[in-house]
Amino acid sequence: MDDTSDDTSDDNLDDNLDDDLDDDLDVDAFTTAVENFNRFYIRLPTLEKLSFTTLSVLDTLACGGGPMRLTDLAKTEQVSQPGITQLVTRLERDGLVERHPDPSDGRAVLVRITEAGRRIGRSRHDDRTRHLAPLVAQLTAEQRQAIACALPALTRIAELGRGRPSDAPTQPVADEVGPGR
């Protein structure tokens, strides 16, 4: 079989996948719904008054599976190296993270979330739950059921987006819940 026929079959497969997606889910409408919800969700009032970037860094460290190098944290958070260094310095000063030398490379630093940093994540999660519960209560039973049915798929999309295998835990352990949760 030559390369041309493989390319054509791949194109047909892509077309079929697009057709299947179009039949099952309007991805554009889904994206809009997620954006609208997220716009509201990230701005829910909380007891902890920290910047989105700070909360995102704490969440990344809490849910990332362990300490991270500053360079990797900068890439994940989409901020400059000097910017992440300044933020981590403030977080370390506030007792929310710790820095340690990377045992595999003495020039690098690993950043780890502390228990105080995890408490902020749990507090934010609790605040959001407290604000969402009365709104969810205003939905019809069918709407609540639809959300409940969508939770496994939404969880899987998040796993795929983070590059996690499907057999990885789908929800953080209680002490790993981060600020974005």
N, C-alpha and C positions, 0 to 999 in steps of 0.2 A: 504494500500500500504506500502511495507517495504522500509527501507532505501536504500537497494541495487538497487531497481528499480529507485528510485529517483536519485541516483548517476549516473546510466547508462543514464537516460534521460538527466541529466545535461551534461554528457560527449558528448552525441549526439548533444545537443544544442551548446556546445562549438565547436564541429567539424563543425556543420553547419555554425556558425558564422565565423569560420576561412575560410570555403569554400567561403562564401559570400564576405569576405574581399579580398580573393585571386582573385575573379572574378572582383571586382570593382576597386581595388587599390593595387598596389604593394607597401606595406608599407615600405619595405626596400629601394626601389627607392625613395619614398617620403621622407624618413628620410635622405637619401643622398642629395637630392635636398635642403632640409631645412638646413642641415649642411653646404653645399656649399654656399648657399645664406647668411646664418648667418655669416659665416667666413668672407665674403666680407662686409656685412652690418655693423657689429659691428666695423669695422675698417675704415669706411668712415671718411674722414677728417671733423673735427668740429672746431668751434671757441673755445669751452670750452674744455680745455685740462685736463681732470680728469681721474682717473683710472677706469677700468671696474667695480671694486667692489664699488667704490664711486657712480658711475652712477647707478649701480644696486640697491644700498640702497635707493638712492633718488627716483628711479622709483618705488620701492616697497612701499615706504611711500606715494608717490603721488597717486598710483593706488590701494593701499590696503584698502581703505575705512575708514581710520582714523588712529589715533596714534597707535603705536605698542610698546609692551614691548621689552626691549633689548633682553631677552631670545628668544622671538619669532622671532625677527629680525635676530638673530644669526642663528637660525635653518633655516629660509627661505633663507638666503644668504649663508648657508653652510660654516660659518666661526666660529672660536672659540669665546667664551664669551669675553675673554680679547681682541681679535682682533676687535670685533664689538664695544666694549667699547672705544677702542682707536680711531677707525674711527669716531664714533659718537661724541667723544670729539673734534676731528678736525673739523667735519662738524658744530658742535655747535659754535666753535670758529670763523668759517668763516661765520656764520649767515645763514647756509643752513637748519639747523634743530634746534628744541628746545626740551629740556627735562623738564618733569614735573612729580611730584610724581603721582603714580597710586592711585586714590581715593579709589579703592577697596582693595588695599594692600600697606600700607605705606612703605614697604621694596622695592617695585618694582618701576621702572621708565618707563614712557611712552615717546616715541620719536615721534615728529610730524614735518613734513616738513614745512618750512617757504615759504613765497612768493618768496624769493630769490632762494630757492631750486627749486621751480616750474618753475621759469624763466629759469633755466639751462635746465630743461626738455623740455620746449617749444623751446629753442634755438637749442638744439640737434635735435629735431624733424624737425624744419625748415631747419637746415643744411642738414639733410639726405634727405628731400624732394627735396631740391635744387640739390643735387648730383644725385638722382635717376631719376628725371624728364627727363633729356636728354637721359638716358639709356633706359627708358621706351619708349621714342619717337622713338628709333631705332627698336623696336619690330614691327612685322606685326600687322595689325588690329586683326587678329585671335588670336595672342598671347596675346595682351592686353585684348581682350574679355575673353580669358580663365582665365587670372588672375582675372579679374573682377568677373567672375562667381565663382571662388574659394574663394573669400574673405569671404562670410558668413560661409563656412565650416572651413576655417582657423581660423576665429574669434571664432567659436564654440569649436574647438580643444583647443584653448588657454583658453577659459572659463572652459572647462572640466579639463584641467591641473591645473588650479588654484582653482578648486573646487567651481566655481561660478554656481548658478542656471541659467537655460536658460532664465529666465525672468529678469535677472540682466542686466543693461545697457551693451551693447556690445562694446561701445567705451567710453573712459573717457570723462568727461565734459572738455571743453576747459581749465579750470584752474586746471585740474587734470592730464594733460598729463605729463608723467614722462620722464626721460632721455632716457629710452630704447625705446621710441616710435618714 
